[in-house]
């Protein structure tokens, strides 16, 4: 559990789940041992009646099974403010790059003894929305590749959730061709 007692009760809570080394001013970093996406009691103990305004999860959801993704979406629905936003980035199953696809496949990457080891699912723009719409959310696609490998991009405000592994920010995308992409979505309550 995390301690939000130090946060002014009038401040909007901005939370990074599975933060790893991500550290952004005004955002609370969490790891699985602090706040597990699948343990409602962690969320209740950390936030009580307080609602979260922004949640950021960069390359986290692929470590959950489909059923776990639905369960976590239901939990987040209850703790997200009505005007809140969840920004999620996952590897894109439609990105046409052999090295990339070998890296993101189910089972890889990462050490086998890590609690979130291995990818359990590879999403496409058609499948990423499903766990969230089942939980009652509306999903907006920001960056993704379609079935033909064509990359689509909609302008998004990084202040609502910075995604490094994106078209604009990843250092591998500084040339003419995309070197690394993520499937990025915004999730909002209906």
C-alpha positions in Angstrom: 0.0 0.0 0.0 1.0 3.6 -0.5 0.7 6.5 1.9 -1.3 9.4 0.4 -1.6 11.1 3.8 1.0 13.7 2.7 -1.0 14.7 -0.4 -3.2 17.7 0.1 -6.9 16.6 0.1 -7.6 19.1 -2.6 -4.7 18.0 -4.9 -5.5 15.7 -7.8 -3.9 12.4 -7.4 -1.7 11.3 -10.4 -0.4 7.8 -10.2 2.1 5.7 -12.1 1.5 2.0 -11.8 4.5 -0.3 -12.5 6.7 2.9 -12.5 10.0 1.1 -12.6 12.4 4.1 -13.1 9.7 6.5 -14.3 9.7 9.6 -12.0 7.7 12.6 -13.1 7.1 15.7 -11.0 3.7 15.6 -9.3 3.2 11.9 -10.0 3.2 9.1 -7.3 5.4 6.2 -8.3 4.2 2.7 -7.5 5.4 -0.8 -8.0 3.5 -4.0 -7.8 4.6 -4.6 -4.2 3.1 -1.1 -3.3 -0.1 -1.3 -5.2 -1.1 -4.5 -7.0 -3.5 -3.9 -10.0 -5.3 -7.1 -9.0 -5.8 -6.5 -5.2 -8.7 -4.3 -4.4 -7.7 -4.2 -0.8 -4.4 -2.5 -1.8 -6.5 0.2 -3.5 -9.0 0.6 -0.7 -6.2 0.7 1.9 -4.2 3.3 -0.1 -7.0 5.6 -1.3 -10.2 4.9 0.8 -12.8 7.3 -0.6 -10.3 9.5 -2.5 -10.4 9.3 -6.2 -7.5 9.3 -8.6 -7.4 11.8 -11.4 -4.7 10.4 -13.7 -3.2 6.9 -13.9 -0.3 6.1 -16.1 0.8 2.5 -17.1 3.6 2.2 -19.7 4.2 -1.3 -20.7 2.4 -2.9 -17.8 -0.9 -4.4 -19.1 0.8 -7.0 -21.3 2.0 -8.7 -18.1 -1.6 -9.4 -17.1 -3.7 -12.2 -18.6 -6.9 -11.1 -20.4 -9.0 -12.1 -17.3 -6.6 -10.2 -15.1 -6.9 -7.2 -17.4 -10.7 -7.2 -17.0 -10.4 -7.5 -13.2 -7.9 -4.7 -12.9 -10.0 -2.5 -15.1 -13.0 -3.0 -12.8 -10.9 -2.0 -9.8 -9.6 1.1 -11.5 -13.1 2.1 -12.6 -14.1 2.3 -8.9 -11.1 4.4 -7.9 -10.9 6.8 -10.9 -12.5 10.2 -10.7 -15.4 10.8 -13.0 -13.3 13.2 -15.0 -10.2 11.1 -14.7 -8.0 9.5 -17.3 -6.0 6.3 -17.5 -3.2 6.4 -20.2 -1.9 3.0 -21.1 0.9 2.0 -23.5 1.5 -1.6 -24.5 3.6 -3.3 -27.2 1.8 -3.2 -30.6 1.1 -6.6 -32.1 0.7 -5.0 -35.6 4.0 -3.1 -35.7 5.9 -4.5 -38.7 9.4 -5.1 -37.3 10.8 -8.6 -36.8 13.1 -7.8 -33.9 10.3 -5.9 -32.2 7.8 -8.8 -32.6 10.3 -11.3 -31.3 10.9 -9.1 -28.2 7.2 -8.6 -27.4 5.9 -12.1 -27.9 4.1 -14.0 -25.2 6.6 -15.3 -22.7 9.2 -12.6 -23.2 11.1 -10.5 -22.2 12.4 -10.4 -18.7 13.9 -12.6 -16.0 11.8 -15.7 -15.2 12.1 -15.0 -11.4 10.6 -11.5 -11.7 7.0 -11.2 -10.3 5.8 -9.7 -13.6 8.0 -11.9 -15.8 7.0 -12.4 -19.3 4.3 -11.0 -21.5 1.0 -12.8 -21.2 -0.8 -11.2 -24.1 0.1 -9.2 -27.2 -2.5 -6.5 -28.0 -3.6 -4.9 -31.2 -5.8 -1.8 -31.5 -8.8 -4.1 -31.8 -8.1 -6.1 -28.6 -6.7 -3.4 -26.2 -10.1 -1.8 -25.6 -12.0 -4.9 -24.7 -11.1 -5.3 -21.0 -11.8 -1.6 -20.4 -15.1 -1.4 -22.3 -16.2 -4.5 -20.4 -15.6 -2.6 -17.2 -17.6 0.4 -18.4 -14.9 2.7 -19.8 -14.7 4.6 -23.1 -11.4 4.1 -25.0 -9.7 6.5 -27.3 -6.8 5.3 -29.5 -3.8 7.7 -29.6 -1.1 5.7 -31.4 -1.3 2.3 -33.1 -0.6 0.2 -36.2 -3.5 -1.2 -38.2 -3.6 -4.7 -39.7 -1.5 -3.5 -42.6 1.2 -2.2 -40.4 0.2 1.4 -41.1 0.9 3.7 -38.1 -1.8 6.0 -36.9 -1.2 9.0 -34.6 -3.5 11.4 -32.8 -2.0 14.4 -30.9 -2.0 13.9 -27.1 -0.9 15.9 -24.1 2.0 14.4 -22.4 1.1 16.3 -19.2 -1.8 13.8 -18.8 0.7 10.9 -18.9 4.1 10.9 -20.4 4.9 7.8 -22.6 8.5 7.5 -23.4 8.0 4.6 -25.8 6.0 6.7 -28.2 6.4 8.2 -31.7 7.4 11.6 -30.3 9.7 10.7 -27.4 11.5 7.4 -28.0 15.0 8.0 -29.2 14.7 5.2 -31.7 12.2 7.2 -33.7 14.4 10.2 -34.6 15.1 9.0 -38.1 12.7 8.7 -41.1 11.4 5.3 -40.0 9.8 4.3 -36.8 12.2 2.2 -34.7 9.9 1.5 -31.7 6.2 2.1 -31.1 3.6 1.5 -28.5 -0.1 1.0 -28.8 -1.3 4.0 -26.7 -4.8 4.6 -25.4 -6.7 6.9 -23.2 -9.3 5.3 -21.0 -12.2 7.4 -19.5 -15.3 6.7 -17.6 -18.5 6.6 -19.8 
